[in-house]
Amino acid sequence: HIPGSKEVLVLPVYTNTKVIEVKTLLEERLSVSPGYIRLVHKQGPNYRVHQDNEEIARKVTIHGIKSFKRVEAEYSLPHIIIGAGHIGLKLAMTWIMEGYSNFVLFDRKDQVGGTSWIDQANSTSRLQTEVGVYHLQYHEHNDWPLWAVENPWPSRDKLLEHFQEVSEKFGILPYCRMNTNVKSLNVVGRDYWSQSYELTIKTKGRDEEVVKGASVAFFPGNLTNPKRVTYPGEDTFDGDIVYGISSQFDYSKVRGHNVMIVGSGAFAVENVRTCVEFEAQKVYMVCRRKTISMPRLTSWLINQSYDAVSAKLTLESMQPMYDLIGVDQWSYYAVSANESRTSVTIKQKSRFGIGDVYFLGMACGFCEHIVDDTKRVSGNTIHLFSGRRLENVSHILKLLGFNGEFENDRLLKIKDLYGWWANKDFRRYIVAEPIYVDANNFGSTSFSPGAIMWAEQQVYLLKYPGEWAAVMDSGLLPTHEAEEEFSRPAYVVEARHGALTGITLSSMVRGLAERGAVWGPLKRQRQREIHPPEKILECAKREWDEWKKTLNDLGYENTPEYPYNMENLGVYCAAEVAEAVKRFGPLPP
């Protein structure tokens, strides 16, 4: 116990536990400097100071602390959040759930939801992963969207409605200043541990003003600046040439026409679905290299896993779909494996396009995936470098991915990114979802498991900045500088950078490691609650059959049945459990 306090701490220990072990544990948990804590115990009629090498007594008095609760840092200035997308709203929610109110959120838009869903998506866009691992209130103490049981892959408009409703429910909106652009940032003060920030902001209809903040967390998103390409002869093309994002193209125009999709990543796969639903006649998907597309149930398998699914099992679970199109998924450039396939890595310069309709379209001939590039266009003809000509094409949809914005680096004055922090300053935090795929194991294909981690780790480090000192001094977090030759700002990092940052923080910061022990099981629990195997299979098959009917009506008769069932899905689930048992031993029920 602590003298003068009613607080008592009970610790289970072995009989030979040393004093130094208990002192070290308390110092780490309470962020107390080594050597500051003294343990006193009664020996006969007297009290004496416990020596570090002695076995801990059954009852001790602790000197050097006032409480067993950690002392949180105090801030007179507000914490500033820039961006009302998924992570920005999650960070605001985390502050509120911690009982903290001294923060403000700025966003340029007039509604919450973020640039990706408001600007880059359109009314036909849908979530590719499952709501079970993509909902704003994702937390072990919160509920989840009831409508998601029957609607695992909602539309853009449904998701924006979800962001608005949850923001209202959790009281986030009073902290938001919408229609507000953050124009510049200045660092105030030279002492590292006490510096603050001045931001110049411009709210629509108001004069510029300067606000002061204790920290700045910036979530710009990665889907902001589409990569562009221009083909010779575009001015002679007798049709539409557009970037297949936002609402700049009326998809009803594809009805009855041939369409060329440029690219094979997530947005390209999404546009195959849109072309089916708007009854295009045929789709040519043209790309320089094929990237792996992922069936919906492979995504579900990963997101309901105890920990992660190996790249080997990930590819094996895709087999039913790739068998339909007569393609060996192991042959893709992204796959590296030894001869026995016991060591497998998937590494590609595009995120997985997740969707079943791509495979259905390929199987019946509606979609043709061509590895080539466009040499020039003329009339309604696409001339490829191989010499092949695609005739009677009425629409070209370019979907080549996105670049980051160098202006975001300049705003936070980033010279190099240390983990997620500008120039090793734990108060300047910037996160955009890592790009590419590069892993031996896959723990999630969706956003909420990352969002809760990114939000909570920043709140934790701001509350207990002493924990940051060791992380900063170690130099162990990965770093990234801007690569102008590749149009990559410093804040745009690859998947491995993000994974190493998370692993290193968990190994160095006990509080984050403890939360990590909650985040992992939460993913499986939430996914299984909302999308049990029978239900996700039912929903996936229902949509497959709807697309089958559309394609049949368009004249494509050779449309296969949905290739997944409870039998093969059960095999993959059992294999995932076996991998987890091999990694961790017996699992909880």
C-alpha positions as CSV (number, residue, x, y, z in Angstrom):
1,H,0.0,0.0,0.0
2,I,0.9,3.7,-0.3
3,P,1.3,5.7,3.0
4,G,-1.5,8.2,3.4
5,S,-3.6,6.5,0.7
6,K,-6.4,3.9,0.7
7,E,-5.0,2.4,-2.4
8,V,-3.8,-1.2,-2.2
9,L,-2.3,-3.2,-5.0
10,V,-2.3,-7.0,-4.9
11,L,0.3,-8.7,-7.1
12,P,0.6,-12.5,-7.7
13,V,4.3,-13.5,-7.3
14,Y,6.4,-16.5,-6.8
15,T,7.9,-17.1,-3.3
16,N,11.4,-16.3,-4.7
17,T,10.4,-13.1,-6.5
18,K,13.0,-10.4,-6.0
19,V,12.4,-6.8,-4.9
20,I,14.1,-5.5,-8.0
21,E,11.5,-7.4,-10.2
22,V,8.6,-5.7,-8.4
23,K,10.2,-2.3,-8.5
24,T,11.0,-2.6,-12.2
25,L,7.4,-3.6,-13.0
26,L,6.0,-0.6,-11.0
27,E,8.5,1.8,-12.6
28,E,7.5,0.6,-16.1
29,R,3.8,0.7,-15.5
30,L,3.8,4.0,-13.7
31,S,6.5,5.7,-15.8
32,V,8.6,6.4,-12.7
33,S,12.3,7.0,-13.1
34,P,14.5,4.0,-12.0
35,G,15.6,4.2,-8.4
36,Y,12.8,6.5,-7.3
37,I,10.6,3.8,-5.7
38,R,11.5,2.4,-2.3
39,L,9.8,-0.6,-0.7
40,V,9.6,-0.8,3.1
41,H,8.5,-3.9,5.1
42,K,8.2,-4.8,8.7
43,Q,10.8,-7.1,10.2
44,G,10.0,-7.9,13.8
45,P,9.2,-4.7,15.6
46,N,11.0,-2.5,13.1
47,Y,10.5,-1.3,9.5
48,R,13.4,-1.5,7.1
49,V,14.0,-0.7,3.4
50,H,13.8,-3.7,1.2
51,Q,17.1,-4.3,-0.7
52,D,16.9,-5.1,-4.4
53,N,18.3,-8.6,-4.1
54,E,16.0,-9.7,-1.4
55,E,12.9,-11.8,-1.8
56,I,9.8,-9.6,-1.7
57,A,7.9,-9.6,1.5
58,R,4.2,-10.6,1.7
59,K,3.2,-7.0,2.7
60,V,5.2,-3.9,1.8
61,T,4.7,-0.1,1.9
62,I,5.7,1.8,-1.3
63,H,7.4,5.2,-1.1
64,G,8.0,7.5,-4.1
65,I,4.6,7.4,-5.7
66,K,1.2,9.0,-4.7
67,S,-1.0,6.5,-6.6
68,F,-1.0,3.3,-8.4
69,K,-2.7,5.1,-11.3
70,R,-0.4,6.5,-13.9
71,V,0.1,10.3,-13.9
72,E,-1.1,11.7,-17.2
73,A,0.5,14.6,-18.9
74,E,-1.4,17.9,-18.7
75,Y,-2.0,20.2,-21.6
76,S,-3.3,23.7,-21.6
77,L,-3.7,23.9,-25.3
78,P,-6.1,21.6,-27.3
79,H,-5.0,18.6,-29.4
80,I,-5.7,19.3,-33.0
81,I,-7.0,16.7,-35.5
82,I,-7.0,17.3,-39.2
83,G,-9.3,15.2,-41.3
84,A,-12.8,13.9,-40.5
85,G,-12.4,10.5,-42.3
86,H,-12.3,7.1,-40.6
87,I,-9.1,7.6,-38.5
88,G,-9.7,11.3,-37.6
89,L,-13.2,10.4,-36.3
90,K,-11.8,7.4,-34.6
91,L,-9.2,9.5,-32.8
92,A,-11.9,12.0,-31.7
93,M,-14.0,9.1,-30.4
94,T,-11.0,7.7,-28.5
95,W,-10.4,11.1,-26.8
96,I,-14.1,11.2,-25.8
97,M,-14.1,7.6,-24.5
98,E,-11.1,8.6,-22.4
99,G,-13.1,11.4,-20.9
100,Y,-11.1,14.1,-22.6
101,S,-12.6,17.2,-24.2
102,N,-9.8,19.6,-25.0
103,F,-9.5,18.8,-28.7
104,V,-10.8,20.1,-32.0
105,L,-11.2,18.5,-35.4
106,F,-10.8,20.5,-38.7
107,D,-11.9,19.3,-42.1
108,R,-12.3,21.0,-45.5
109,K,-15.6,19.2,-46.3
110,D,-19.0,20.1,-45.1
111,Q,-19.7,16.6,-43.9
112,V,-17.8,13.8,-42.1
113,G,-16.6,10.7,-43.9
114,G,-13.3,11.7,-45.6
115,T,-12.0,12.5,-49.0
116,S,-11.9,8.8,-50.2
117,W,-15.7,8.3,-49.7
118,I,-16.9,11.9,-50.4
119,D,-14.7,12.8,-53.5
120,Q,-13.1,9.7,-55.0
121,A,-16.0,7.2,-54.6
122,N,-19.2,7.7,-56.5
123,S,-22.8,6.6,-56.0
124,T,-22.0,3.1,-57.5
125,S,-19.0,2.5,-55.2
126,R,-19.3,-0.1,-52.5
127,L,-17.1,-1.4,-49.6
128,Q,-15.0,-4.2,-50.8
129,T,-14.2,-5.7,-47.4
130,E,-16.8,-6.6,-44.8
131,V,-18.5,-4.2,-42.3
132,G,-17.4,-6.5,-39.5
133,V,-14.0,-4.9,-39.7
134,Y,-15.1,-1.6,-41.2
135,H,-17.3,0.4,-38.8
136,L,-16.5,3.6,-36.9
137,Q,-17.5,2.4,-33.4
138,Y,-15.2,-0.7,-33.7
139,H,-14.3,-1.3,-30.0
140,E,-14.8,-4.1,-27.5
141,H,-17.2,-1.9,-25.5
142,N,-19.3,-0.6,-28.4
143,D,-22.0,-2.0,-30.5
144,W,-22.0,-2.5,-34.3
145,P,-24.3,-1.7,-37.2
146,L,-27.2,-4.1,-37.1
147,W,-28.0,-3.6,-40.8
148,A,-24.5,-5.1,-41.7
149,V,-25.8,-8.7,-41.1
150,E,-27.7,-8.6,-44.4
151,N,-25.5,-6.0,-46.1
152,P,-21.8,-6.8,-45.6
153,W,-20.7,-4.7,-48.6
154,P,-22.6,-1.4,-48.3
155,S,-22.7,1.5,-50.8
156,R,-20.8,4.8,-50.5
157,D,-24.0,6.6,-49.4
158,K,-24.8,4.0,-46.7
159,L,-21.3,4.4,-45.3
160,L,-21.4,8.2,-45.3
161,E,-24.8,7.9,-43.4
162,H,-23.1,5.5,-41.0
163,F,-20.2,8.0,-40.3
164,Q,-22.7,10.7,-39.7
165,E,-24.9,8.6,-37.4
166,V,-22.1,7.3,-35.3
167,S,-20.5,10.8,-35.0
168,E,-23.8,12.1,-33.7
169,K,-24.2,9.2,-31.3
170,F,-20.8,9.5,-29.7
171,G,-20.9,13.3,-29.5
172,I,-18.1,13.9,-32.0
173,L,-19.8,16.6,-34.1
174,P,-19.6,19.5,-31.5
175,Y,-15.8,19.1,-31.7
176,C,-15.7,19.4,-35.5
177,R,-15.1,22.6,-37.5
178,M,-16.2,21.7,-41.0
179,N,-15.5,23.8,-44.2
180,T,-12.1,24.6,-42.6
181,N,-8.8,24.4,-44.4
182,V,-5.5,24.3,-42.4
183,K,-3.2,26.4,-44.5
184,S,0.1,26.4,-42.5
185,L,1.8,25.3,-39.3
186,N,4.5,26.8,-37.2
187,V,6.5,25.1,-34.4
188,V,6.6,27.3,-31.3
189,G,9.5,27.0,-28.8
190,R,12.9,25.4,-29.0
191,D,12.7,23.0,-26.0
192,Y,11.6,19.7,-27.4
193,W,9.4,18.6,-24.6
194,S,7.5,21.8,-24.2
195,Q,7.0,23.0,-27.8
196,S,3.6,23.8,-29.2
197,Y,2.1,24.7,-32.6
198,E,0.4,27.6,-34.3
199,L,-1.9,26.8,-37.2
200,T,-3.4,29.2,-39.7
201,I,-6.8,28.1,-40.7
202,K,-9.5,29.4,-43.0
203,T,-13.2,28.6,-42.4
204,K,-15.6,29.2,-45.3
205,G,-17.3,32.6,-44.7
206,R,-14.8,33.7,-42.1
207,D,-11.5,35.5,-42.0
208,E,-8.2,33.6,-41.6
209,E,-7.3,33.0,-37.9
210,V,-4.5,31.4,-35.9
211,V,-5.2,28.6,-33.5
212,K,-2.7,27.1,-31.0
213,G,-2.4,23.4,-30.3
214,A,-0.5,21.0,-28.1
215,S,-0.3,18.4,-30.8
216,V,-1.4,17.9,-34.4
217,A,-2.7,14.6,-35.8
218,F,-3.2,14.7,-39.6
219,F,-5.0,12.0,-41.6
220,P,-4.9,13.0,-45.3
221,G,-5.8,9.7,-46.8
222,N,-4.0,8.2,-49.8
223,L,-6.9,8.3,-52.3
224,T,-6.5,11.9,-53.2
225,N,-4.4,12.4,-56.4
226,P,-5.1,9.9,-59.2
227,K,-2.1,8.8,-61.3
228,R,-2.6,10.1,-64.9
229,V,-1.6,8.9,-68.3
230,T,-2.4,10.3,-71.8
231,Y,-2.4,8.1,-74.9
232,P,-1.6,9.3,-78.4
233,G,-4.7,9.9,-80.4
234,E,-7.0,10.6,-77.5
235,D,-8.3,13.7,-79.3
236,T,-9.5,11.4,-82.1
237,F,-11.3,8.8,-79.9
238,D,-15.0,8.6,-80.5
239,G,-16.1,8.1,-77.0
240,D,-15.5,8.9,-73.3
241,I,-12.0,8.8,-71.8
242,V,-12.3,9.4,-68.0
243,Y,-10.8,8.4,-64.7
244,G,-13.2,5.9,-63.2
245,I,-13.4,7.6,-59.8
246,S,-15.6,10.3,-58.2
247,S,-18.8,11.2,-60.0
248,Q,-17.3,12.7,-63.2
249,F,-18.7,9.8,-65.4
250,D,-22.3,8.7,-65.9
251,Y,-22.1,4.9,-65.8
252,S,-25.4,4.5,-67.4
253,K,-23.7,5.4,-70.7
254,V,-21.8,2.0,-70.7
255,R,-25.1,0.1,-71.2
256,G,-24.8,-2.0,-74.4
257,H,-21.2,-0.8,-75.1
258,N,-17.7,-2.2,-74.9
259,V,-15.5,-0.7,-72.2
260,M,-11.7,-0.7,-71.6
261,I,-10.6,-0.5,-68.0
262,V,-6.9,0.5,-67.6
263,G,-5.4,-1.1,-64.5
264,S,-6.0,-4.2,-62.3
265,G,-6.0,-2.9,-58.8
266,A,-8.9,-2.4,-56.3
267,F,-10.6,0.4,-58.2
268,A,-10.3,-1.5,-61.5
269,V,-12.0,-4.6,-60.0
270,E,-14.7,-2.3,-58.5
271,N,-15.3,-0.9,-62.0
272,V,-15.8,-4.4,-63.4
273,R,-18.7,-4.8,-61.0
274,T,-20.1,-1.4,-61.9
275,C,-20.0,-2.3,-65.6
276,V,-21.9,-5.5,-65.0
277,E,-24.6,-3.8,-62.9
278,F,-25.0,-1.1,-65.6
279,E,-25.1,-3.8,-68.3
280,A,-22.1,-3.0,-70.4
281,Q,-21.6,-5.4,-73.3
282,K,-18.0,-6.4,-72.7
283,V,-15.0,-5.2,-70.6
284,Y,-11.4,-5.3,-71.5
285,M,-9.1,-5.0,-68.5
286,V,-5.7,-3.9,-69.8
287,C,-2.6,-3.7,-67.6
288,R,1.1,-4.1,-67.8
289,R,1.2,-6.8,-65.1
290,K,-1.7,-8.7,-63.5
291,T,-2.1,-8.2,-59.8
292,I,-3.9,-10.8,-57.6
293,S,-7.6,-10.3,-57.2
294,M,-9.1,-11.6,-54.0
295,P,-12.4,-13.5,-53.7
296,R,-14.8,-12.1,-51.0
297,L,-14.6,-15.2,-48.9
298,T,-10.8,-15.1,-48.7
299,S,-11.1,-11.6,-47.4
300,W,-13.7,-12.9,-44.8
301,L,-11.4,-15.8,-43.9
302,I,-8.5,-13.4,-43.1
303,N,-10.6,-10.9,-41.1
304,Q,-12.1,-13.7,-38.9
305,S,-8.7,-15.2,-38.2
306,Y,-7.4,-15.6,-34.6
307,D,-4.3,-13.7,-35.6
308,A,-3.3,-13.9,-39.3
309,V,-3.6,-16.2,-42.3
310,S,-0.5,-17.3,-44.0
311,A,0.2,-16.3,-47.6
312,K,0.1,-20.0,-48.5
313,L,-3.5,-20.5,-47.1
314,T,-4.5,-17.1,-48.5
315,L,-3.7,-18.4,-52.0
316,E,-5.1,-21.9,-51.4
317,S,-8.5,-20.3,-50.3
318,M,-8.6,-18.5,-53.6
319,Q,-8.5,-21.8,-55.5
320,P,-12.2,-22.2,-56.2
321,M,-12.4,-18.9,-57.9
322,Y,-9.2,-19.2,-59.9
323,D,-10.3,-22.7,-61.1
324,L,-13.3,-21.0,-62.7
325,I,-11.2,-18.8,-64.9
326,G,-8.5,-21.4,-65.6
327,V,-5.7,-19.3,-64.0
328,D,-3.0,-20.5,-61.6
329,Q,-2.8,-17.8,-58.8
330,W,0.6,-19.2,-57.8
331,S,2.0,-18.1,-61.2
332,Y,1.5,-14.3,-60.6
333,Y,4.6,-12.1,-60.3
334,A,3.6,-11.2,-56.8
335,V,4.0,-14.7,-55.4
336,S,7.4,-15.9,-54.1
337,A,7.6,-19.4,-52.7
338,N,10.0,-22.2,-52.1
339,E,9.5,-25.5,-53.9
340,S,7.4,-27.1,-51.1
341,R,5.4,-23.9,-50.6
342,T,6.2,-23.8,-46.9
343,S,7.6,-20.3,-47.2
344,V,5.4,-18.0,-49.3
345,T,5.3,-14.2,-49.7
346,I,2.9,-12.0,-51.7
347,K,4.4,-8.7,-52.8
348,Q,2.7,-6.5,-55.4
349,K,2.5,-2.8,-56.1
350,S,-1.3,-2.6,-55.7
351,R,-3.7,-3.5,-53.0
352,F,-5.9,-6.5,-53.5
353,G,-8.9,-5.9,-55.6
354,I,-11.6,-7.8,-53.6
355,G,-14.7,-8.9,-55.4
356,D,-16.4,-12.0,-56.9
357,V,-17.9,-10.4,-60.0
358,Y,-14.4,-10.1,-61.6
359,F,-14.1,-13.9,-61.5
360,L,-17.7,-14.4,-62.8
361,G,-17.1,-12.0,-65.6
362,M,-13.9,-13.7,-66.6
363,A,-15.4,-17.1,-66.4
364,C,-18.2,-16.3,-68.9
365,G,-16.3,-14.1,-71.2
366,F,-17.8,-10.8,-70.2
367,C,-14.4,-9.6,-69.0
368,E,-11.1,-10.2,-70.7
369,H,-7.9,-9.5,-68.7
370,I,-5.1,-8.5,-71.1
371,V,-1.4,-8.0,-70.2
372,D,-0.4,-5.3,-72.6
373,D,-0.3,-1.5,-72.9
374,T,-2.0,1.1,-75.1
375,K,0.1,2.4,-78.0
376,R,-2.5,4.7,-79.3
377,V,-6.3,5.2,-79.8
378,S,-8.3,6.2,-82.8
379,G,-12.0,6.3,-83.5
380,N,-13.4,3.4,-81.4
381,T,-10.3,1.3,-81.6
382,I,-7.5,0.7,-79.0
383,H,-4.2,-0.1,-80.6
384,L,-2.0,-2.2,-78.2
385,F,1.8,-2.5,-78.3
386,S,1.4,-6.3,-79.1
387,G,-0.3,-5.4,-82.3
388,R,-3.7,-6.4,-81.2
389,R,-6.6,-4.0,-81.8
390,L,-9.7,-3.8,-79.5
391,E,-12.5,-2.8,-81.7
392,N,-15.8,-0.9,-81.0
393,V,-14.7,0.4,-77.6
394,S,-16.9,3.3,-76.5
395,H,-15.5,4.1,-73.1
396,I,-12.0,4.1,-71.6
397,L,-11.9,4.1,-67.8
398,K,-8.5,4.9,-66.4
399,L,-7.8,3.4,-62.9
400,L,-4.1,3.5,-62.3
401,G,-4.0,4.2,-58.6
402,F,-3.2,7.3,-56.6
403,N,-0.2,9.5,-55.6
404,G,0.1,11.4,-52.3
405,E,0.2,15.2,-51.9
406,F,3.6,16.8,-51.2
407,E,1.7,19.7,-49.7
408,N,1.0,17.4,-46.7
409,D,4.7,17.0,-46.1
410,R,5.2,20.7,-46.2
411,L,2.3,21.4,-43.8
412,L,3.9,19.3,-41.1
413,K,7.4,20.3,-42.1
414,I,8.4,16.6,-42.6
415,K,12.0,16.0,-43.4
416,D,11.7,12.3,-42.6
417,L,9.0,10.2,-41.2
418,Y,9.9,8.2,-38.1
419,G,7.2,5.5,-37.8
420,W,4.2,7.8,-38.1
421,W,5.8,10.9,-36.6
422,A,7.4,13.9,-38.3
423,N,11.0,14.3,-37.5
424,K,10.7,12.2,-34.3
425,D,8.2,14.7,-32.9
426,F,5.6,12.6,-31.1
427,R,3.1,15.5,-31.3
428,R,3.2,15.7,-35.1
429,Y,1.5,12.6,-36.2
430,I,0.4,11.7,-39.7
431,V,-1.1,8.4,-40.9
432,A,-2.3,7.4,-44.3
433,E,-3.1,3.7,-45.0
434,P,0.1,2.1,-46.2
435,I,0.3,1.2,-49.9
436,Y,1.1,-2.0,-51.7
437,V,1.0,-5.6,-50.5
438,D,4.1,-7.2,-48.9
439,A,3.6,-10.0,-46.4
440,N,4.0,-13.6,-45.4
441,N,0.9,-13.5,-43.2
442,F,-2.3,-11.4,-43.5
443,G,-4.1,-10.2,-40.4
444,S,-6.7,-8.0,-42.1
445,T,-7.9,-6.7,-45.4
446,S,-9.8,-3.8,-43.9
447,F,-9.5,-0.6,-42.1
448,S,-11.0,-0.6,-38.6
449,P,-8.3,-2.9,-37.0
450,G,-5.7,-0.4,-38.1
451,A,-7.8,2.7,-37.2
452,I,-8.3,1.7,-33.6
453,M,-4.6,1.0,-33.3
454,W,-3.5,4.3,-34.9
455,A,-5.9,6.3,-32.8
456,E,-5.2,4.6,-29.4
457,Q,-1.4,4.6,-29.8
458,Q,-1.3,8.3,-30.3
459,V,-3.7,9.1,-27.4
460,Y,-1.5,6.8,-25.2
461,L,1.8,8.5,-26.1
462,L,0.3,12.0,-25.6
463,K,-1.0,10.9,-22.2
464,Y,2.3,9.3,-21.2
465,P,5.1,11.1,-23.2
466,G,7.8,9.5,-21.0
467,E,7.2,6.3,-23.0
468,W,8.2,8.0,-26.2
469,A,11.7,8.9,-25.0
470,A,12.9,5.3,-25.3
471,V,11.2,4.8,-28.6
472,M,12.7,8.0,-30.0
473,D,16.2,7.3,-28.7
474,S,16.3,3.8,-29.9
475,G,16.1,4.7,-33.6
476,L,14.3,1.4,-34.2
477,L,11.2,2.6,-36.0
478,P,11.4,2.6,-39.8
479,T,12.0,5.9,-41.5
480,H,11.0,7.3,-44.9
481,E,12.0,10.5,-46.8
482,A,10.1,11.9,-49.7
483,E,10.9,10.3,-53.1
484,E,10.1,13.0,-55.6
485,E,11.2,10.8,-58.5
486,F,8.5,8.3,-57.7
487,S,5.9,11.0,-56.7
488,R,5.9,9.7,-53.2
489,P,5.8,12.1,-50.2
490,A,7.4,11.1,-47.0
491,Y,4.1,10.3,-45.3
492,V,3.1,7.7,-48.0
493,V,4.8,4.5,-46.8
494,E,4.7,0.9,-47.9
495,A,2.9,-1.9,-46.0
496,R,6.1,-3.2,-44.5
497,H,6.9,0.2,-42.9
498,G,3.5,0.2,-41.2
499,A,3.9,-3.4,-40.0
500,L,7.3,-2.8,-38.6
501,T,6.2,0.3,-36.8
502,G,3.3,-1.6,-35.1
503,I,5.6,-4.5,-34.1
504,T,8.3,-2.3,-32.7
505,L,5.9,-0.1,-30.7
506,S,4.3,-3.2,-29.1
507,S,7.7,-4.6,-28.2
508,M,8.8,-1.3,-26.5
509,V,5.7,0.1,-25.0
510,R,4.0,-2.2,-22.5
511,G,0.6,-0.3,-22.5
512,L,0.4,-0.6,-26.3
513,A,1.3,-4.3,-26.1
514,E,-1.5,-4.8,-23.6
515,R,-4.0,-3.1,-25.9
516,G,-2.7,-5.2,-28.8
517,A,-3.8,-8.3,-26.8
518,V,-7.3,-6.9,-27.0
519,W,-7.3,-5.7,-30.6
520,G,-6.4,-9.1,-32.0
521,P,-9.3,-11.1,-30.5
522,L,-11.7,-8.2,-31.2
523,K,-11.2,-8.6,-34.9
524,R,-12.3,-12.3,-34.9
525,Q,-15.1,-11.7,-32.4
526,R,-16.6,-8.8,-34.3
527,Q,-16.3,-10.5,-37.7
528,R,-17.9,-13.7,-36.5
529,E,-20.7,-11.8,-34.6
530,I,-21.7,-9.8,-37.7
531,H,-20.8,-12.3,-40.5
532,P,-21.0,-15.9,-39.3
533,P,-19.9,-18.4,-42.0
534,E,-23.4,-19.4,-43.0
535,K,-24.6,-15.8,-43.4
536,I,-21.6,-14.5,-45.3
537,L,-21.9,-17.4,-47.7
538,E,-25.6,-16.7,-48.1
539,C,-25.0,-13.0,-48.9
540,A,-22.1,-13.7,-51.3
541,K,-24.1,-16.3,-53.2
542,R,-27.2,-14.1,-53.4
543,E,-25.2,-11.3,-55.1
544,W,-23.4,-13.8,-57.4
545,D,-26.8,-15.1,-58.5
546,E,-28.0,-11.5,-59.2
547,W,-24.9,-10.9,-61.4
548,K,-25.4,-14.2,-63.1
549,K,-28.9,-13.2,-64.1
550,T,-27.7,-9.8,-65.5
551,L,-25.0,-11.6,-67.5
552,N,-27.4,-14.2,-68.8
553,D,-29.7,-11.4,-69.9
554,L,-26.8,-9.9,-71.8
555,G,-26.3,-13.1,-73.7
556,Y,-23.6,-14.8,-71.6
557,E,-24.9,-18.3,-71.0
558,N,-21.8,-20.0,-69.6
559,T,-22.1,-18.5,-66.1
560,P,-20.9,-20.9,-63.4
561,E,-22.5,-21.5,-60.0
562,Y,-20.9,-19.9,-56.9
563,P,-17.9,-22.1,-56.1
564,Y,-17.8,-21.8,-52.3
565,N,-20.0,-23.8,-50.0
566,M,-19.9,-24.7,-46.3
567,E,-17.7,-27.7,-47.0
568,N,-14.8,-26.0,-48.7
569,L,-15.2,-22.9,-46.4
570,G,-15.0,-25.2,-43.4
571,V,-11.8,-26.7,-44.7
572,Y,-10.2,-23.3,-45.0
573,C,-11.4,-22.2,-41.5
574,A,-10.0,-25.4,-40.0
575,A,-6.7,-24.8,-41.7
576,E,-6.6,-21.2,-40.3
577,V,-7.3,-22.6,-36.8
578,A,-4.5,-25.2,-37.2
579,E,-2.1,-22.4,-38.2
580,A,-3.0,-20.4,-35.1
581,V,-2.6,-23.5,-32.8
582,K,0.8,-24.2,-34.3
583,R,1.8,-20.6,-33.6
584,F,0.2,-20.0,-30.2
585,G,-0.8,-23.4,-28.8
586,P,-4.3,-24.1,-27.5
587,L,-6.8,-21.4,-28.4
588,P,-9.8,-20.0,-26.5
589,P,-13.2,-21.2,-27.6
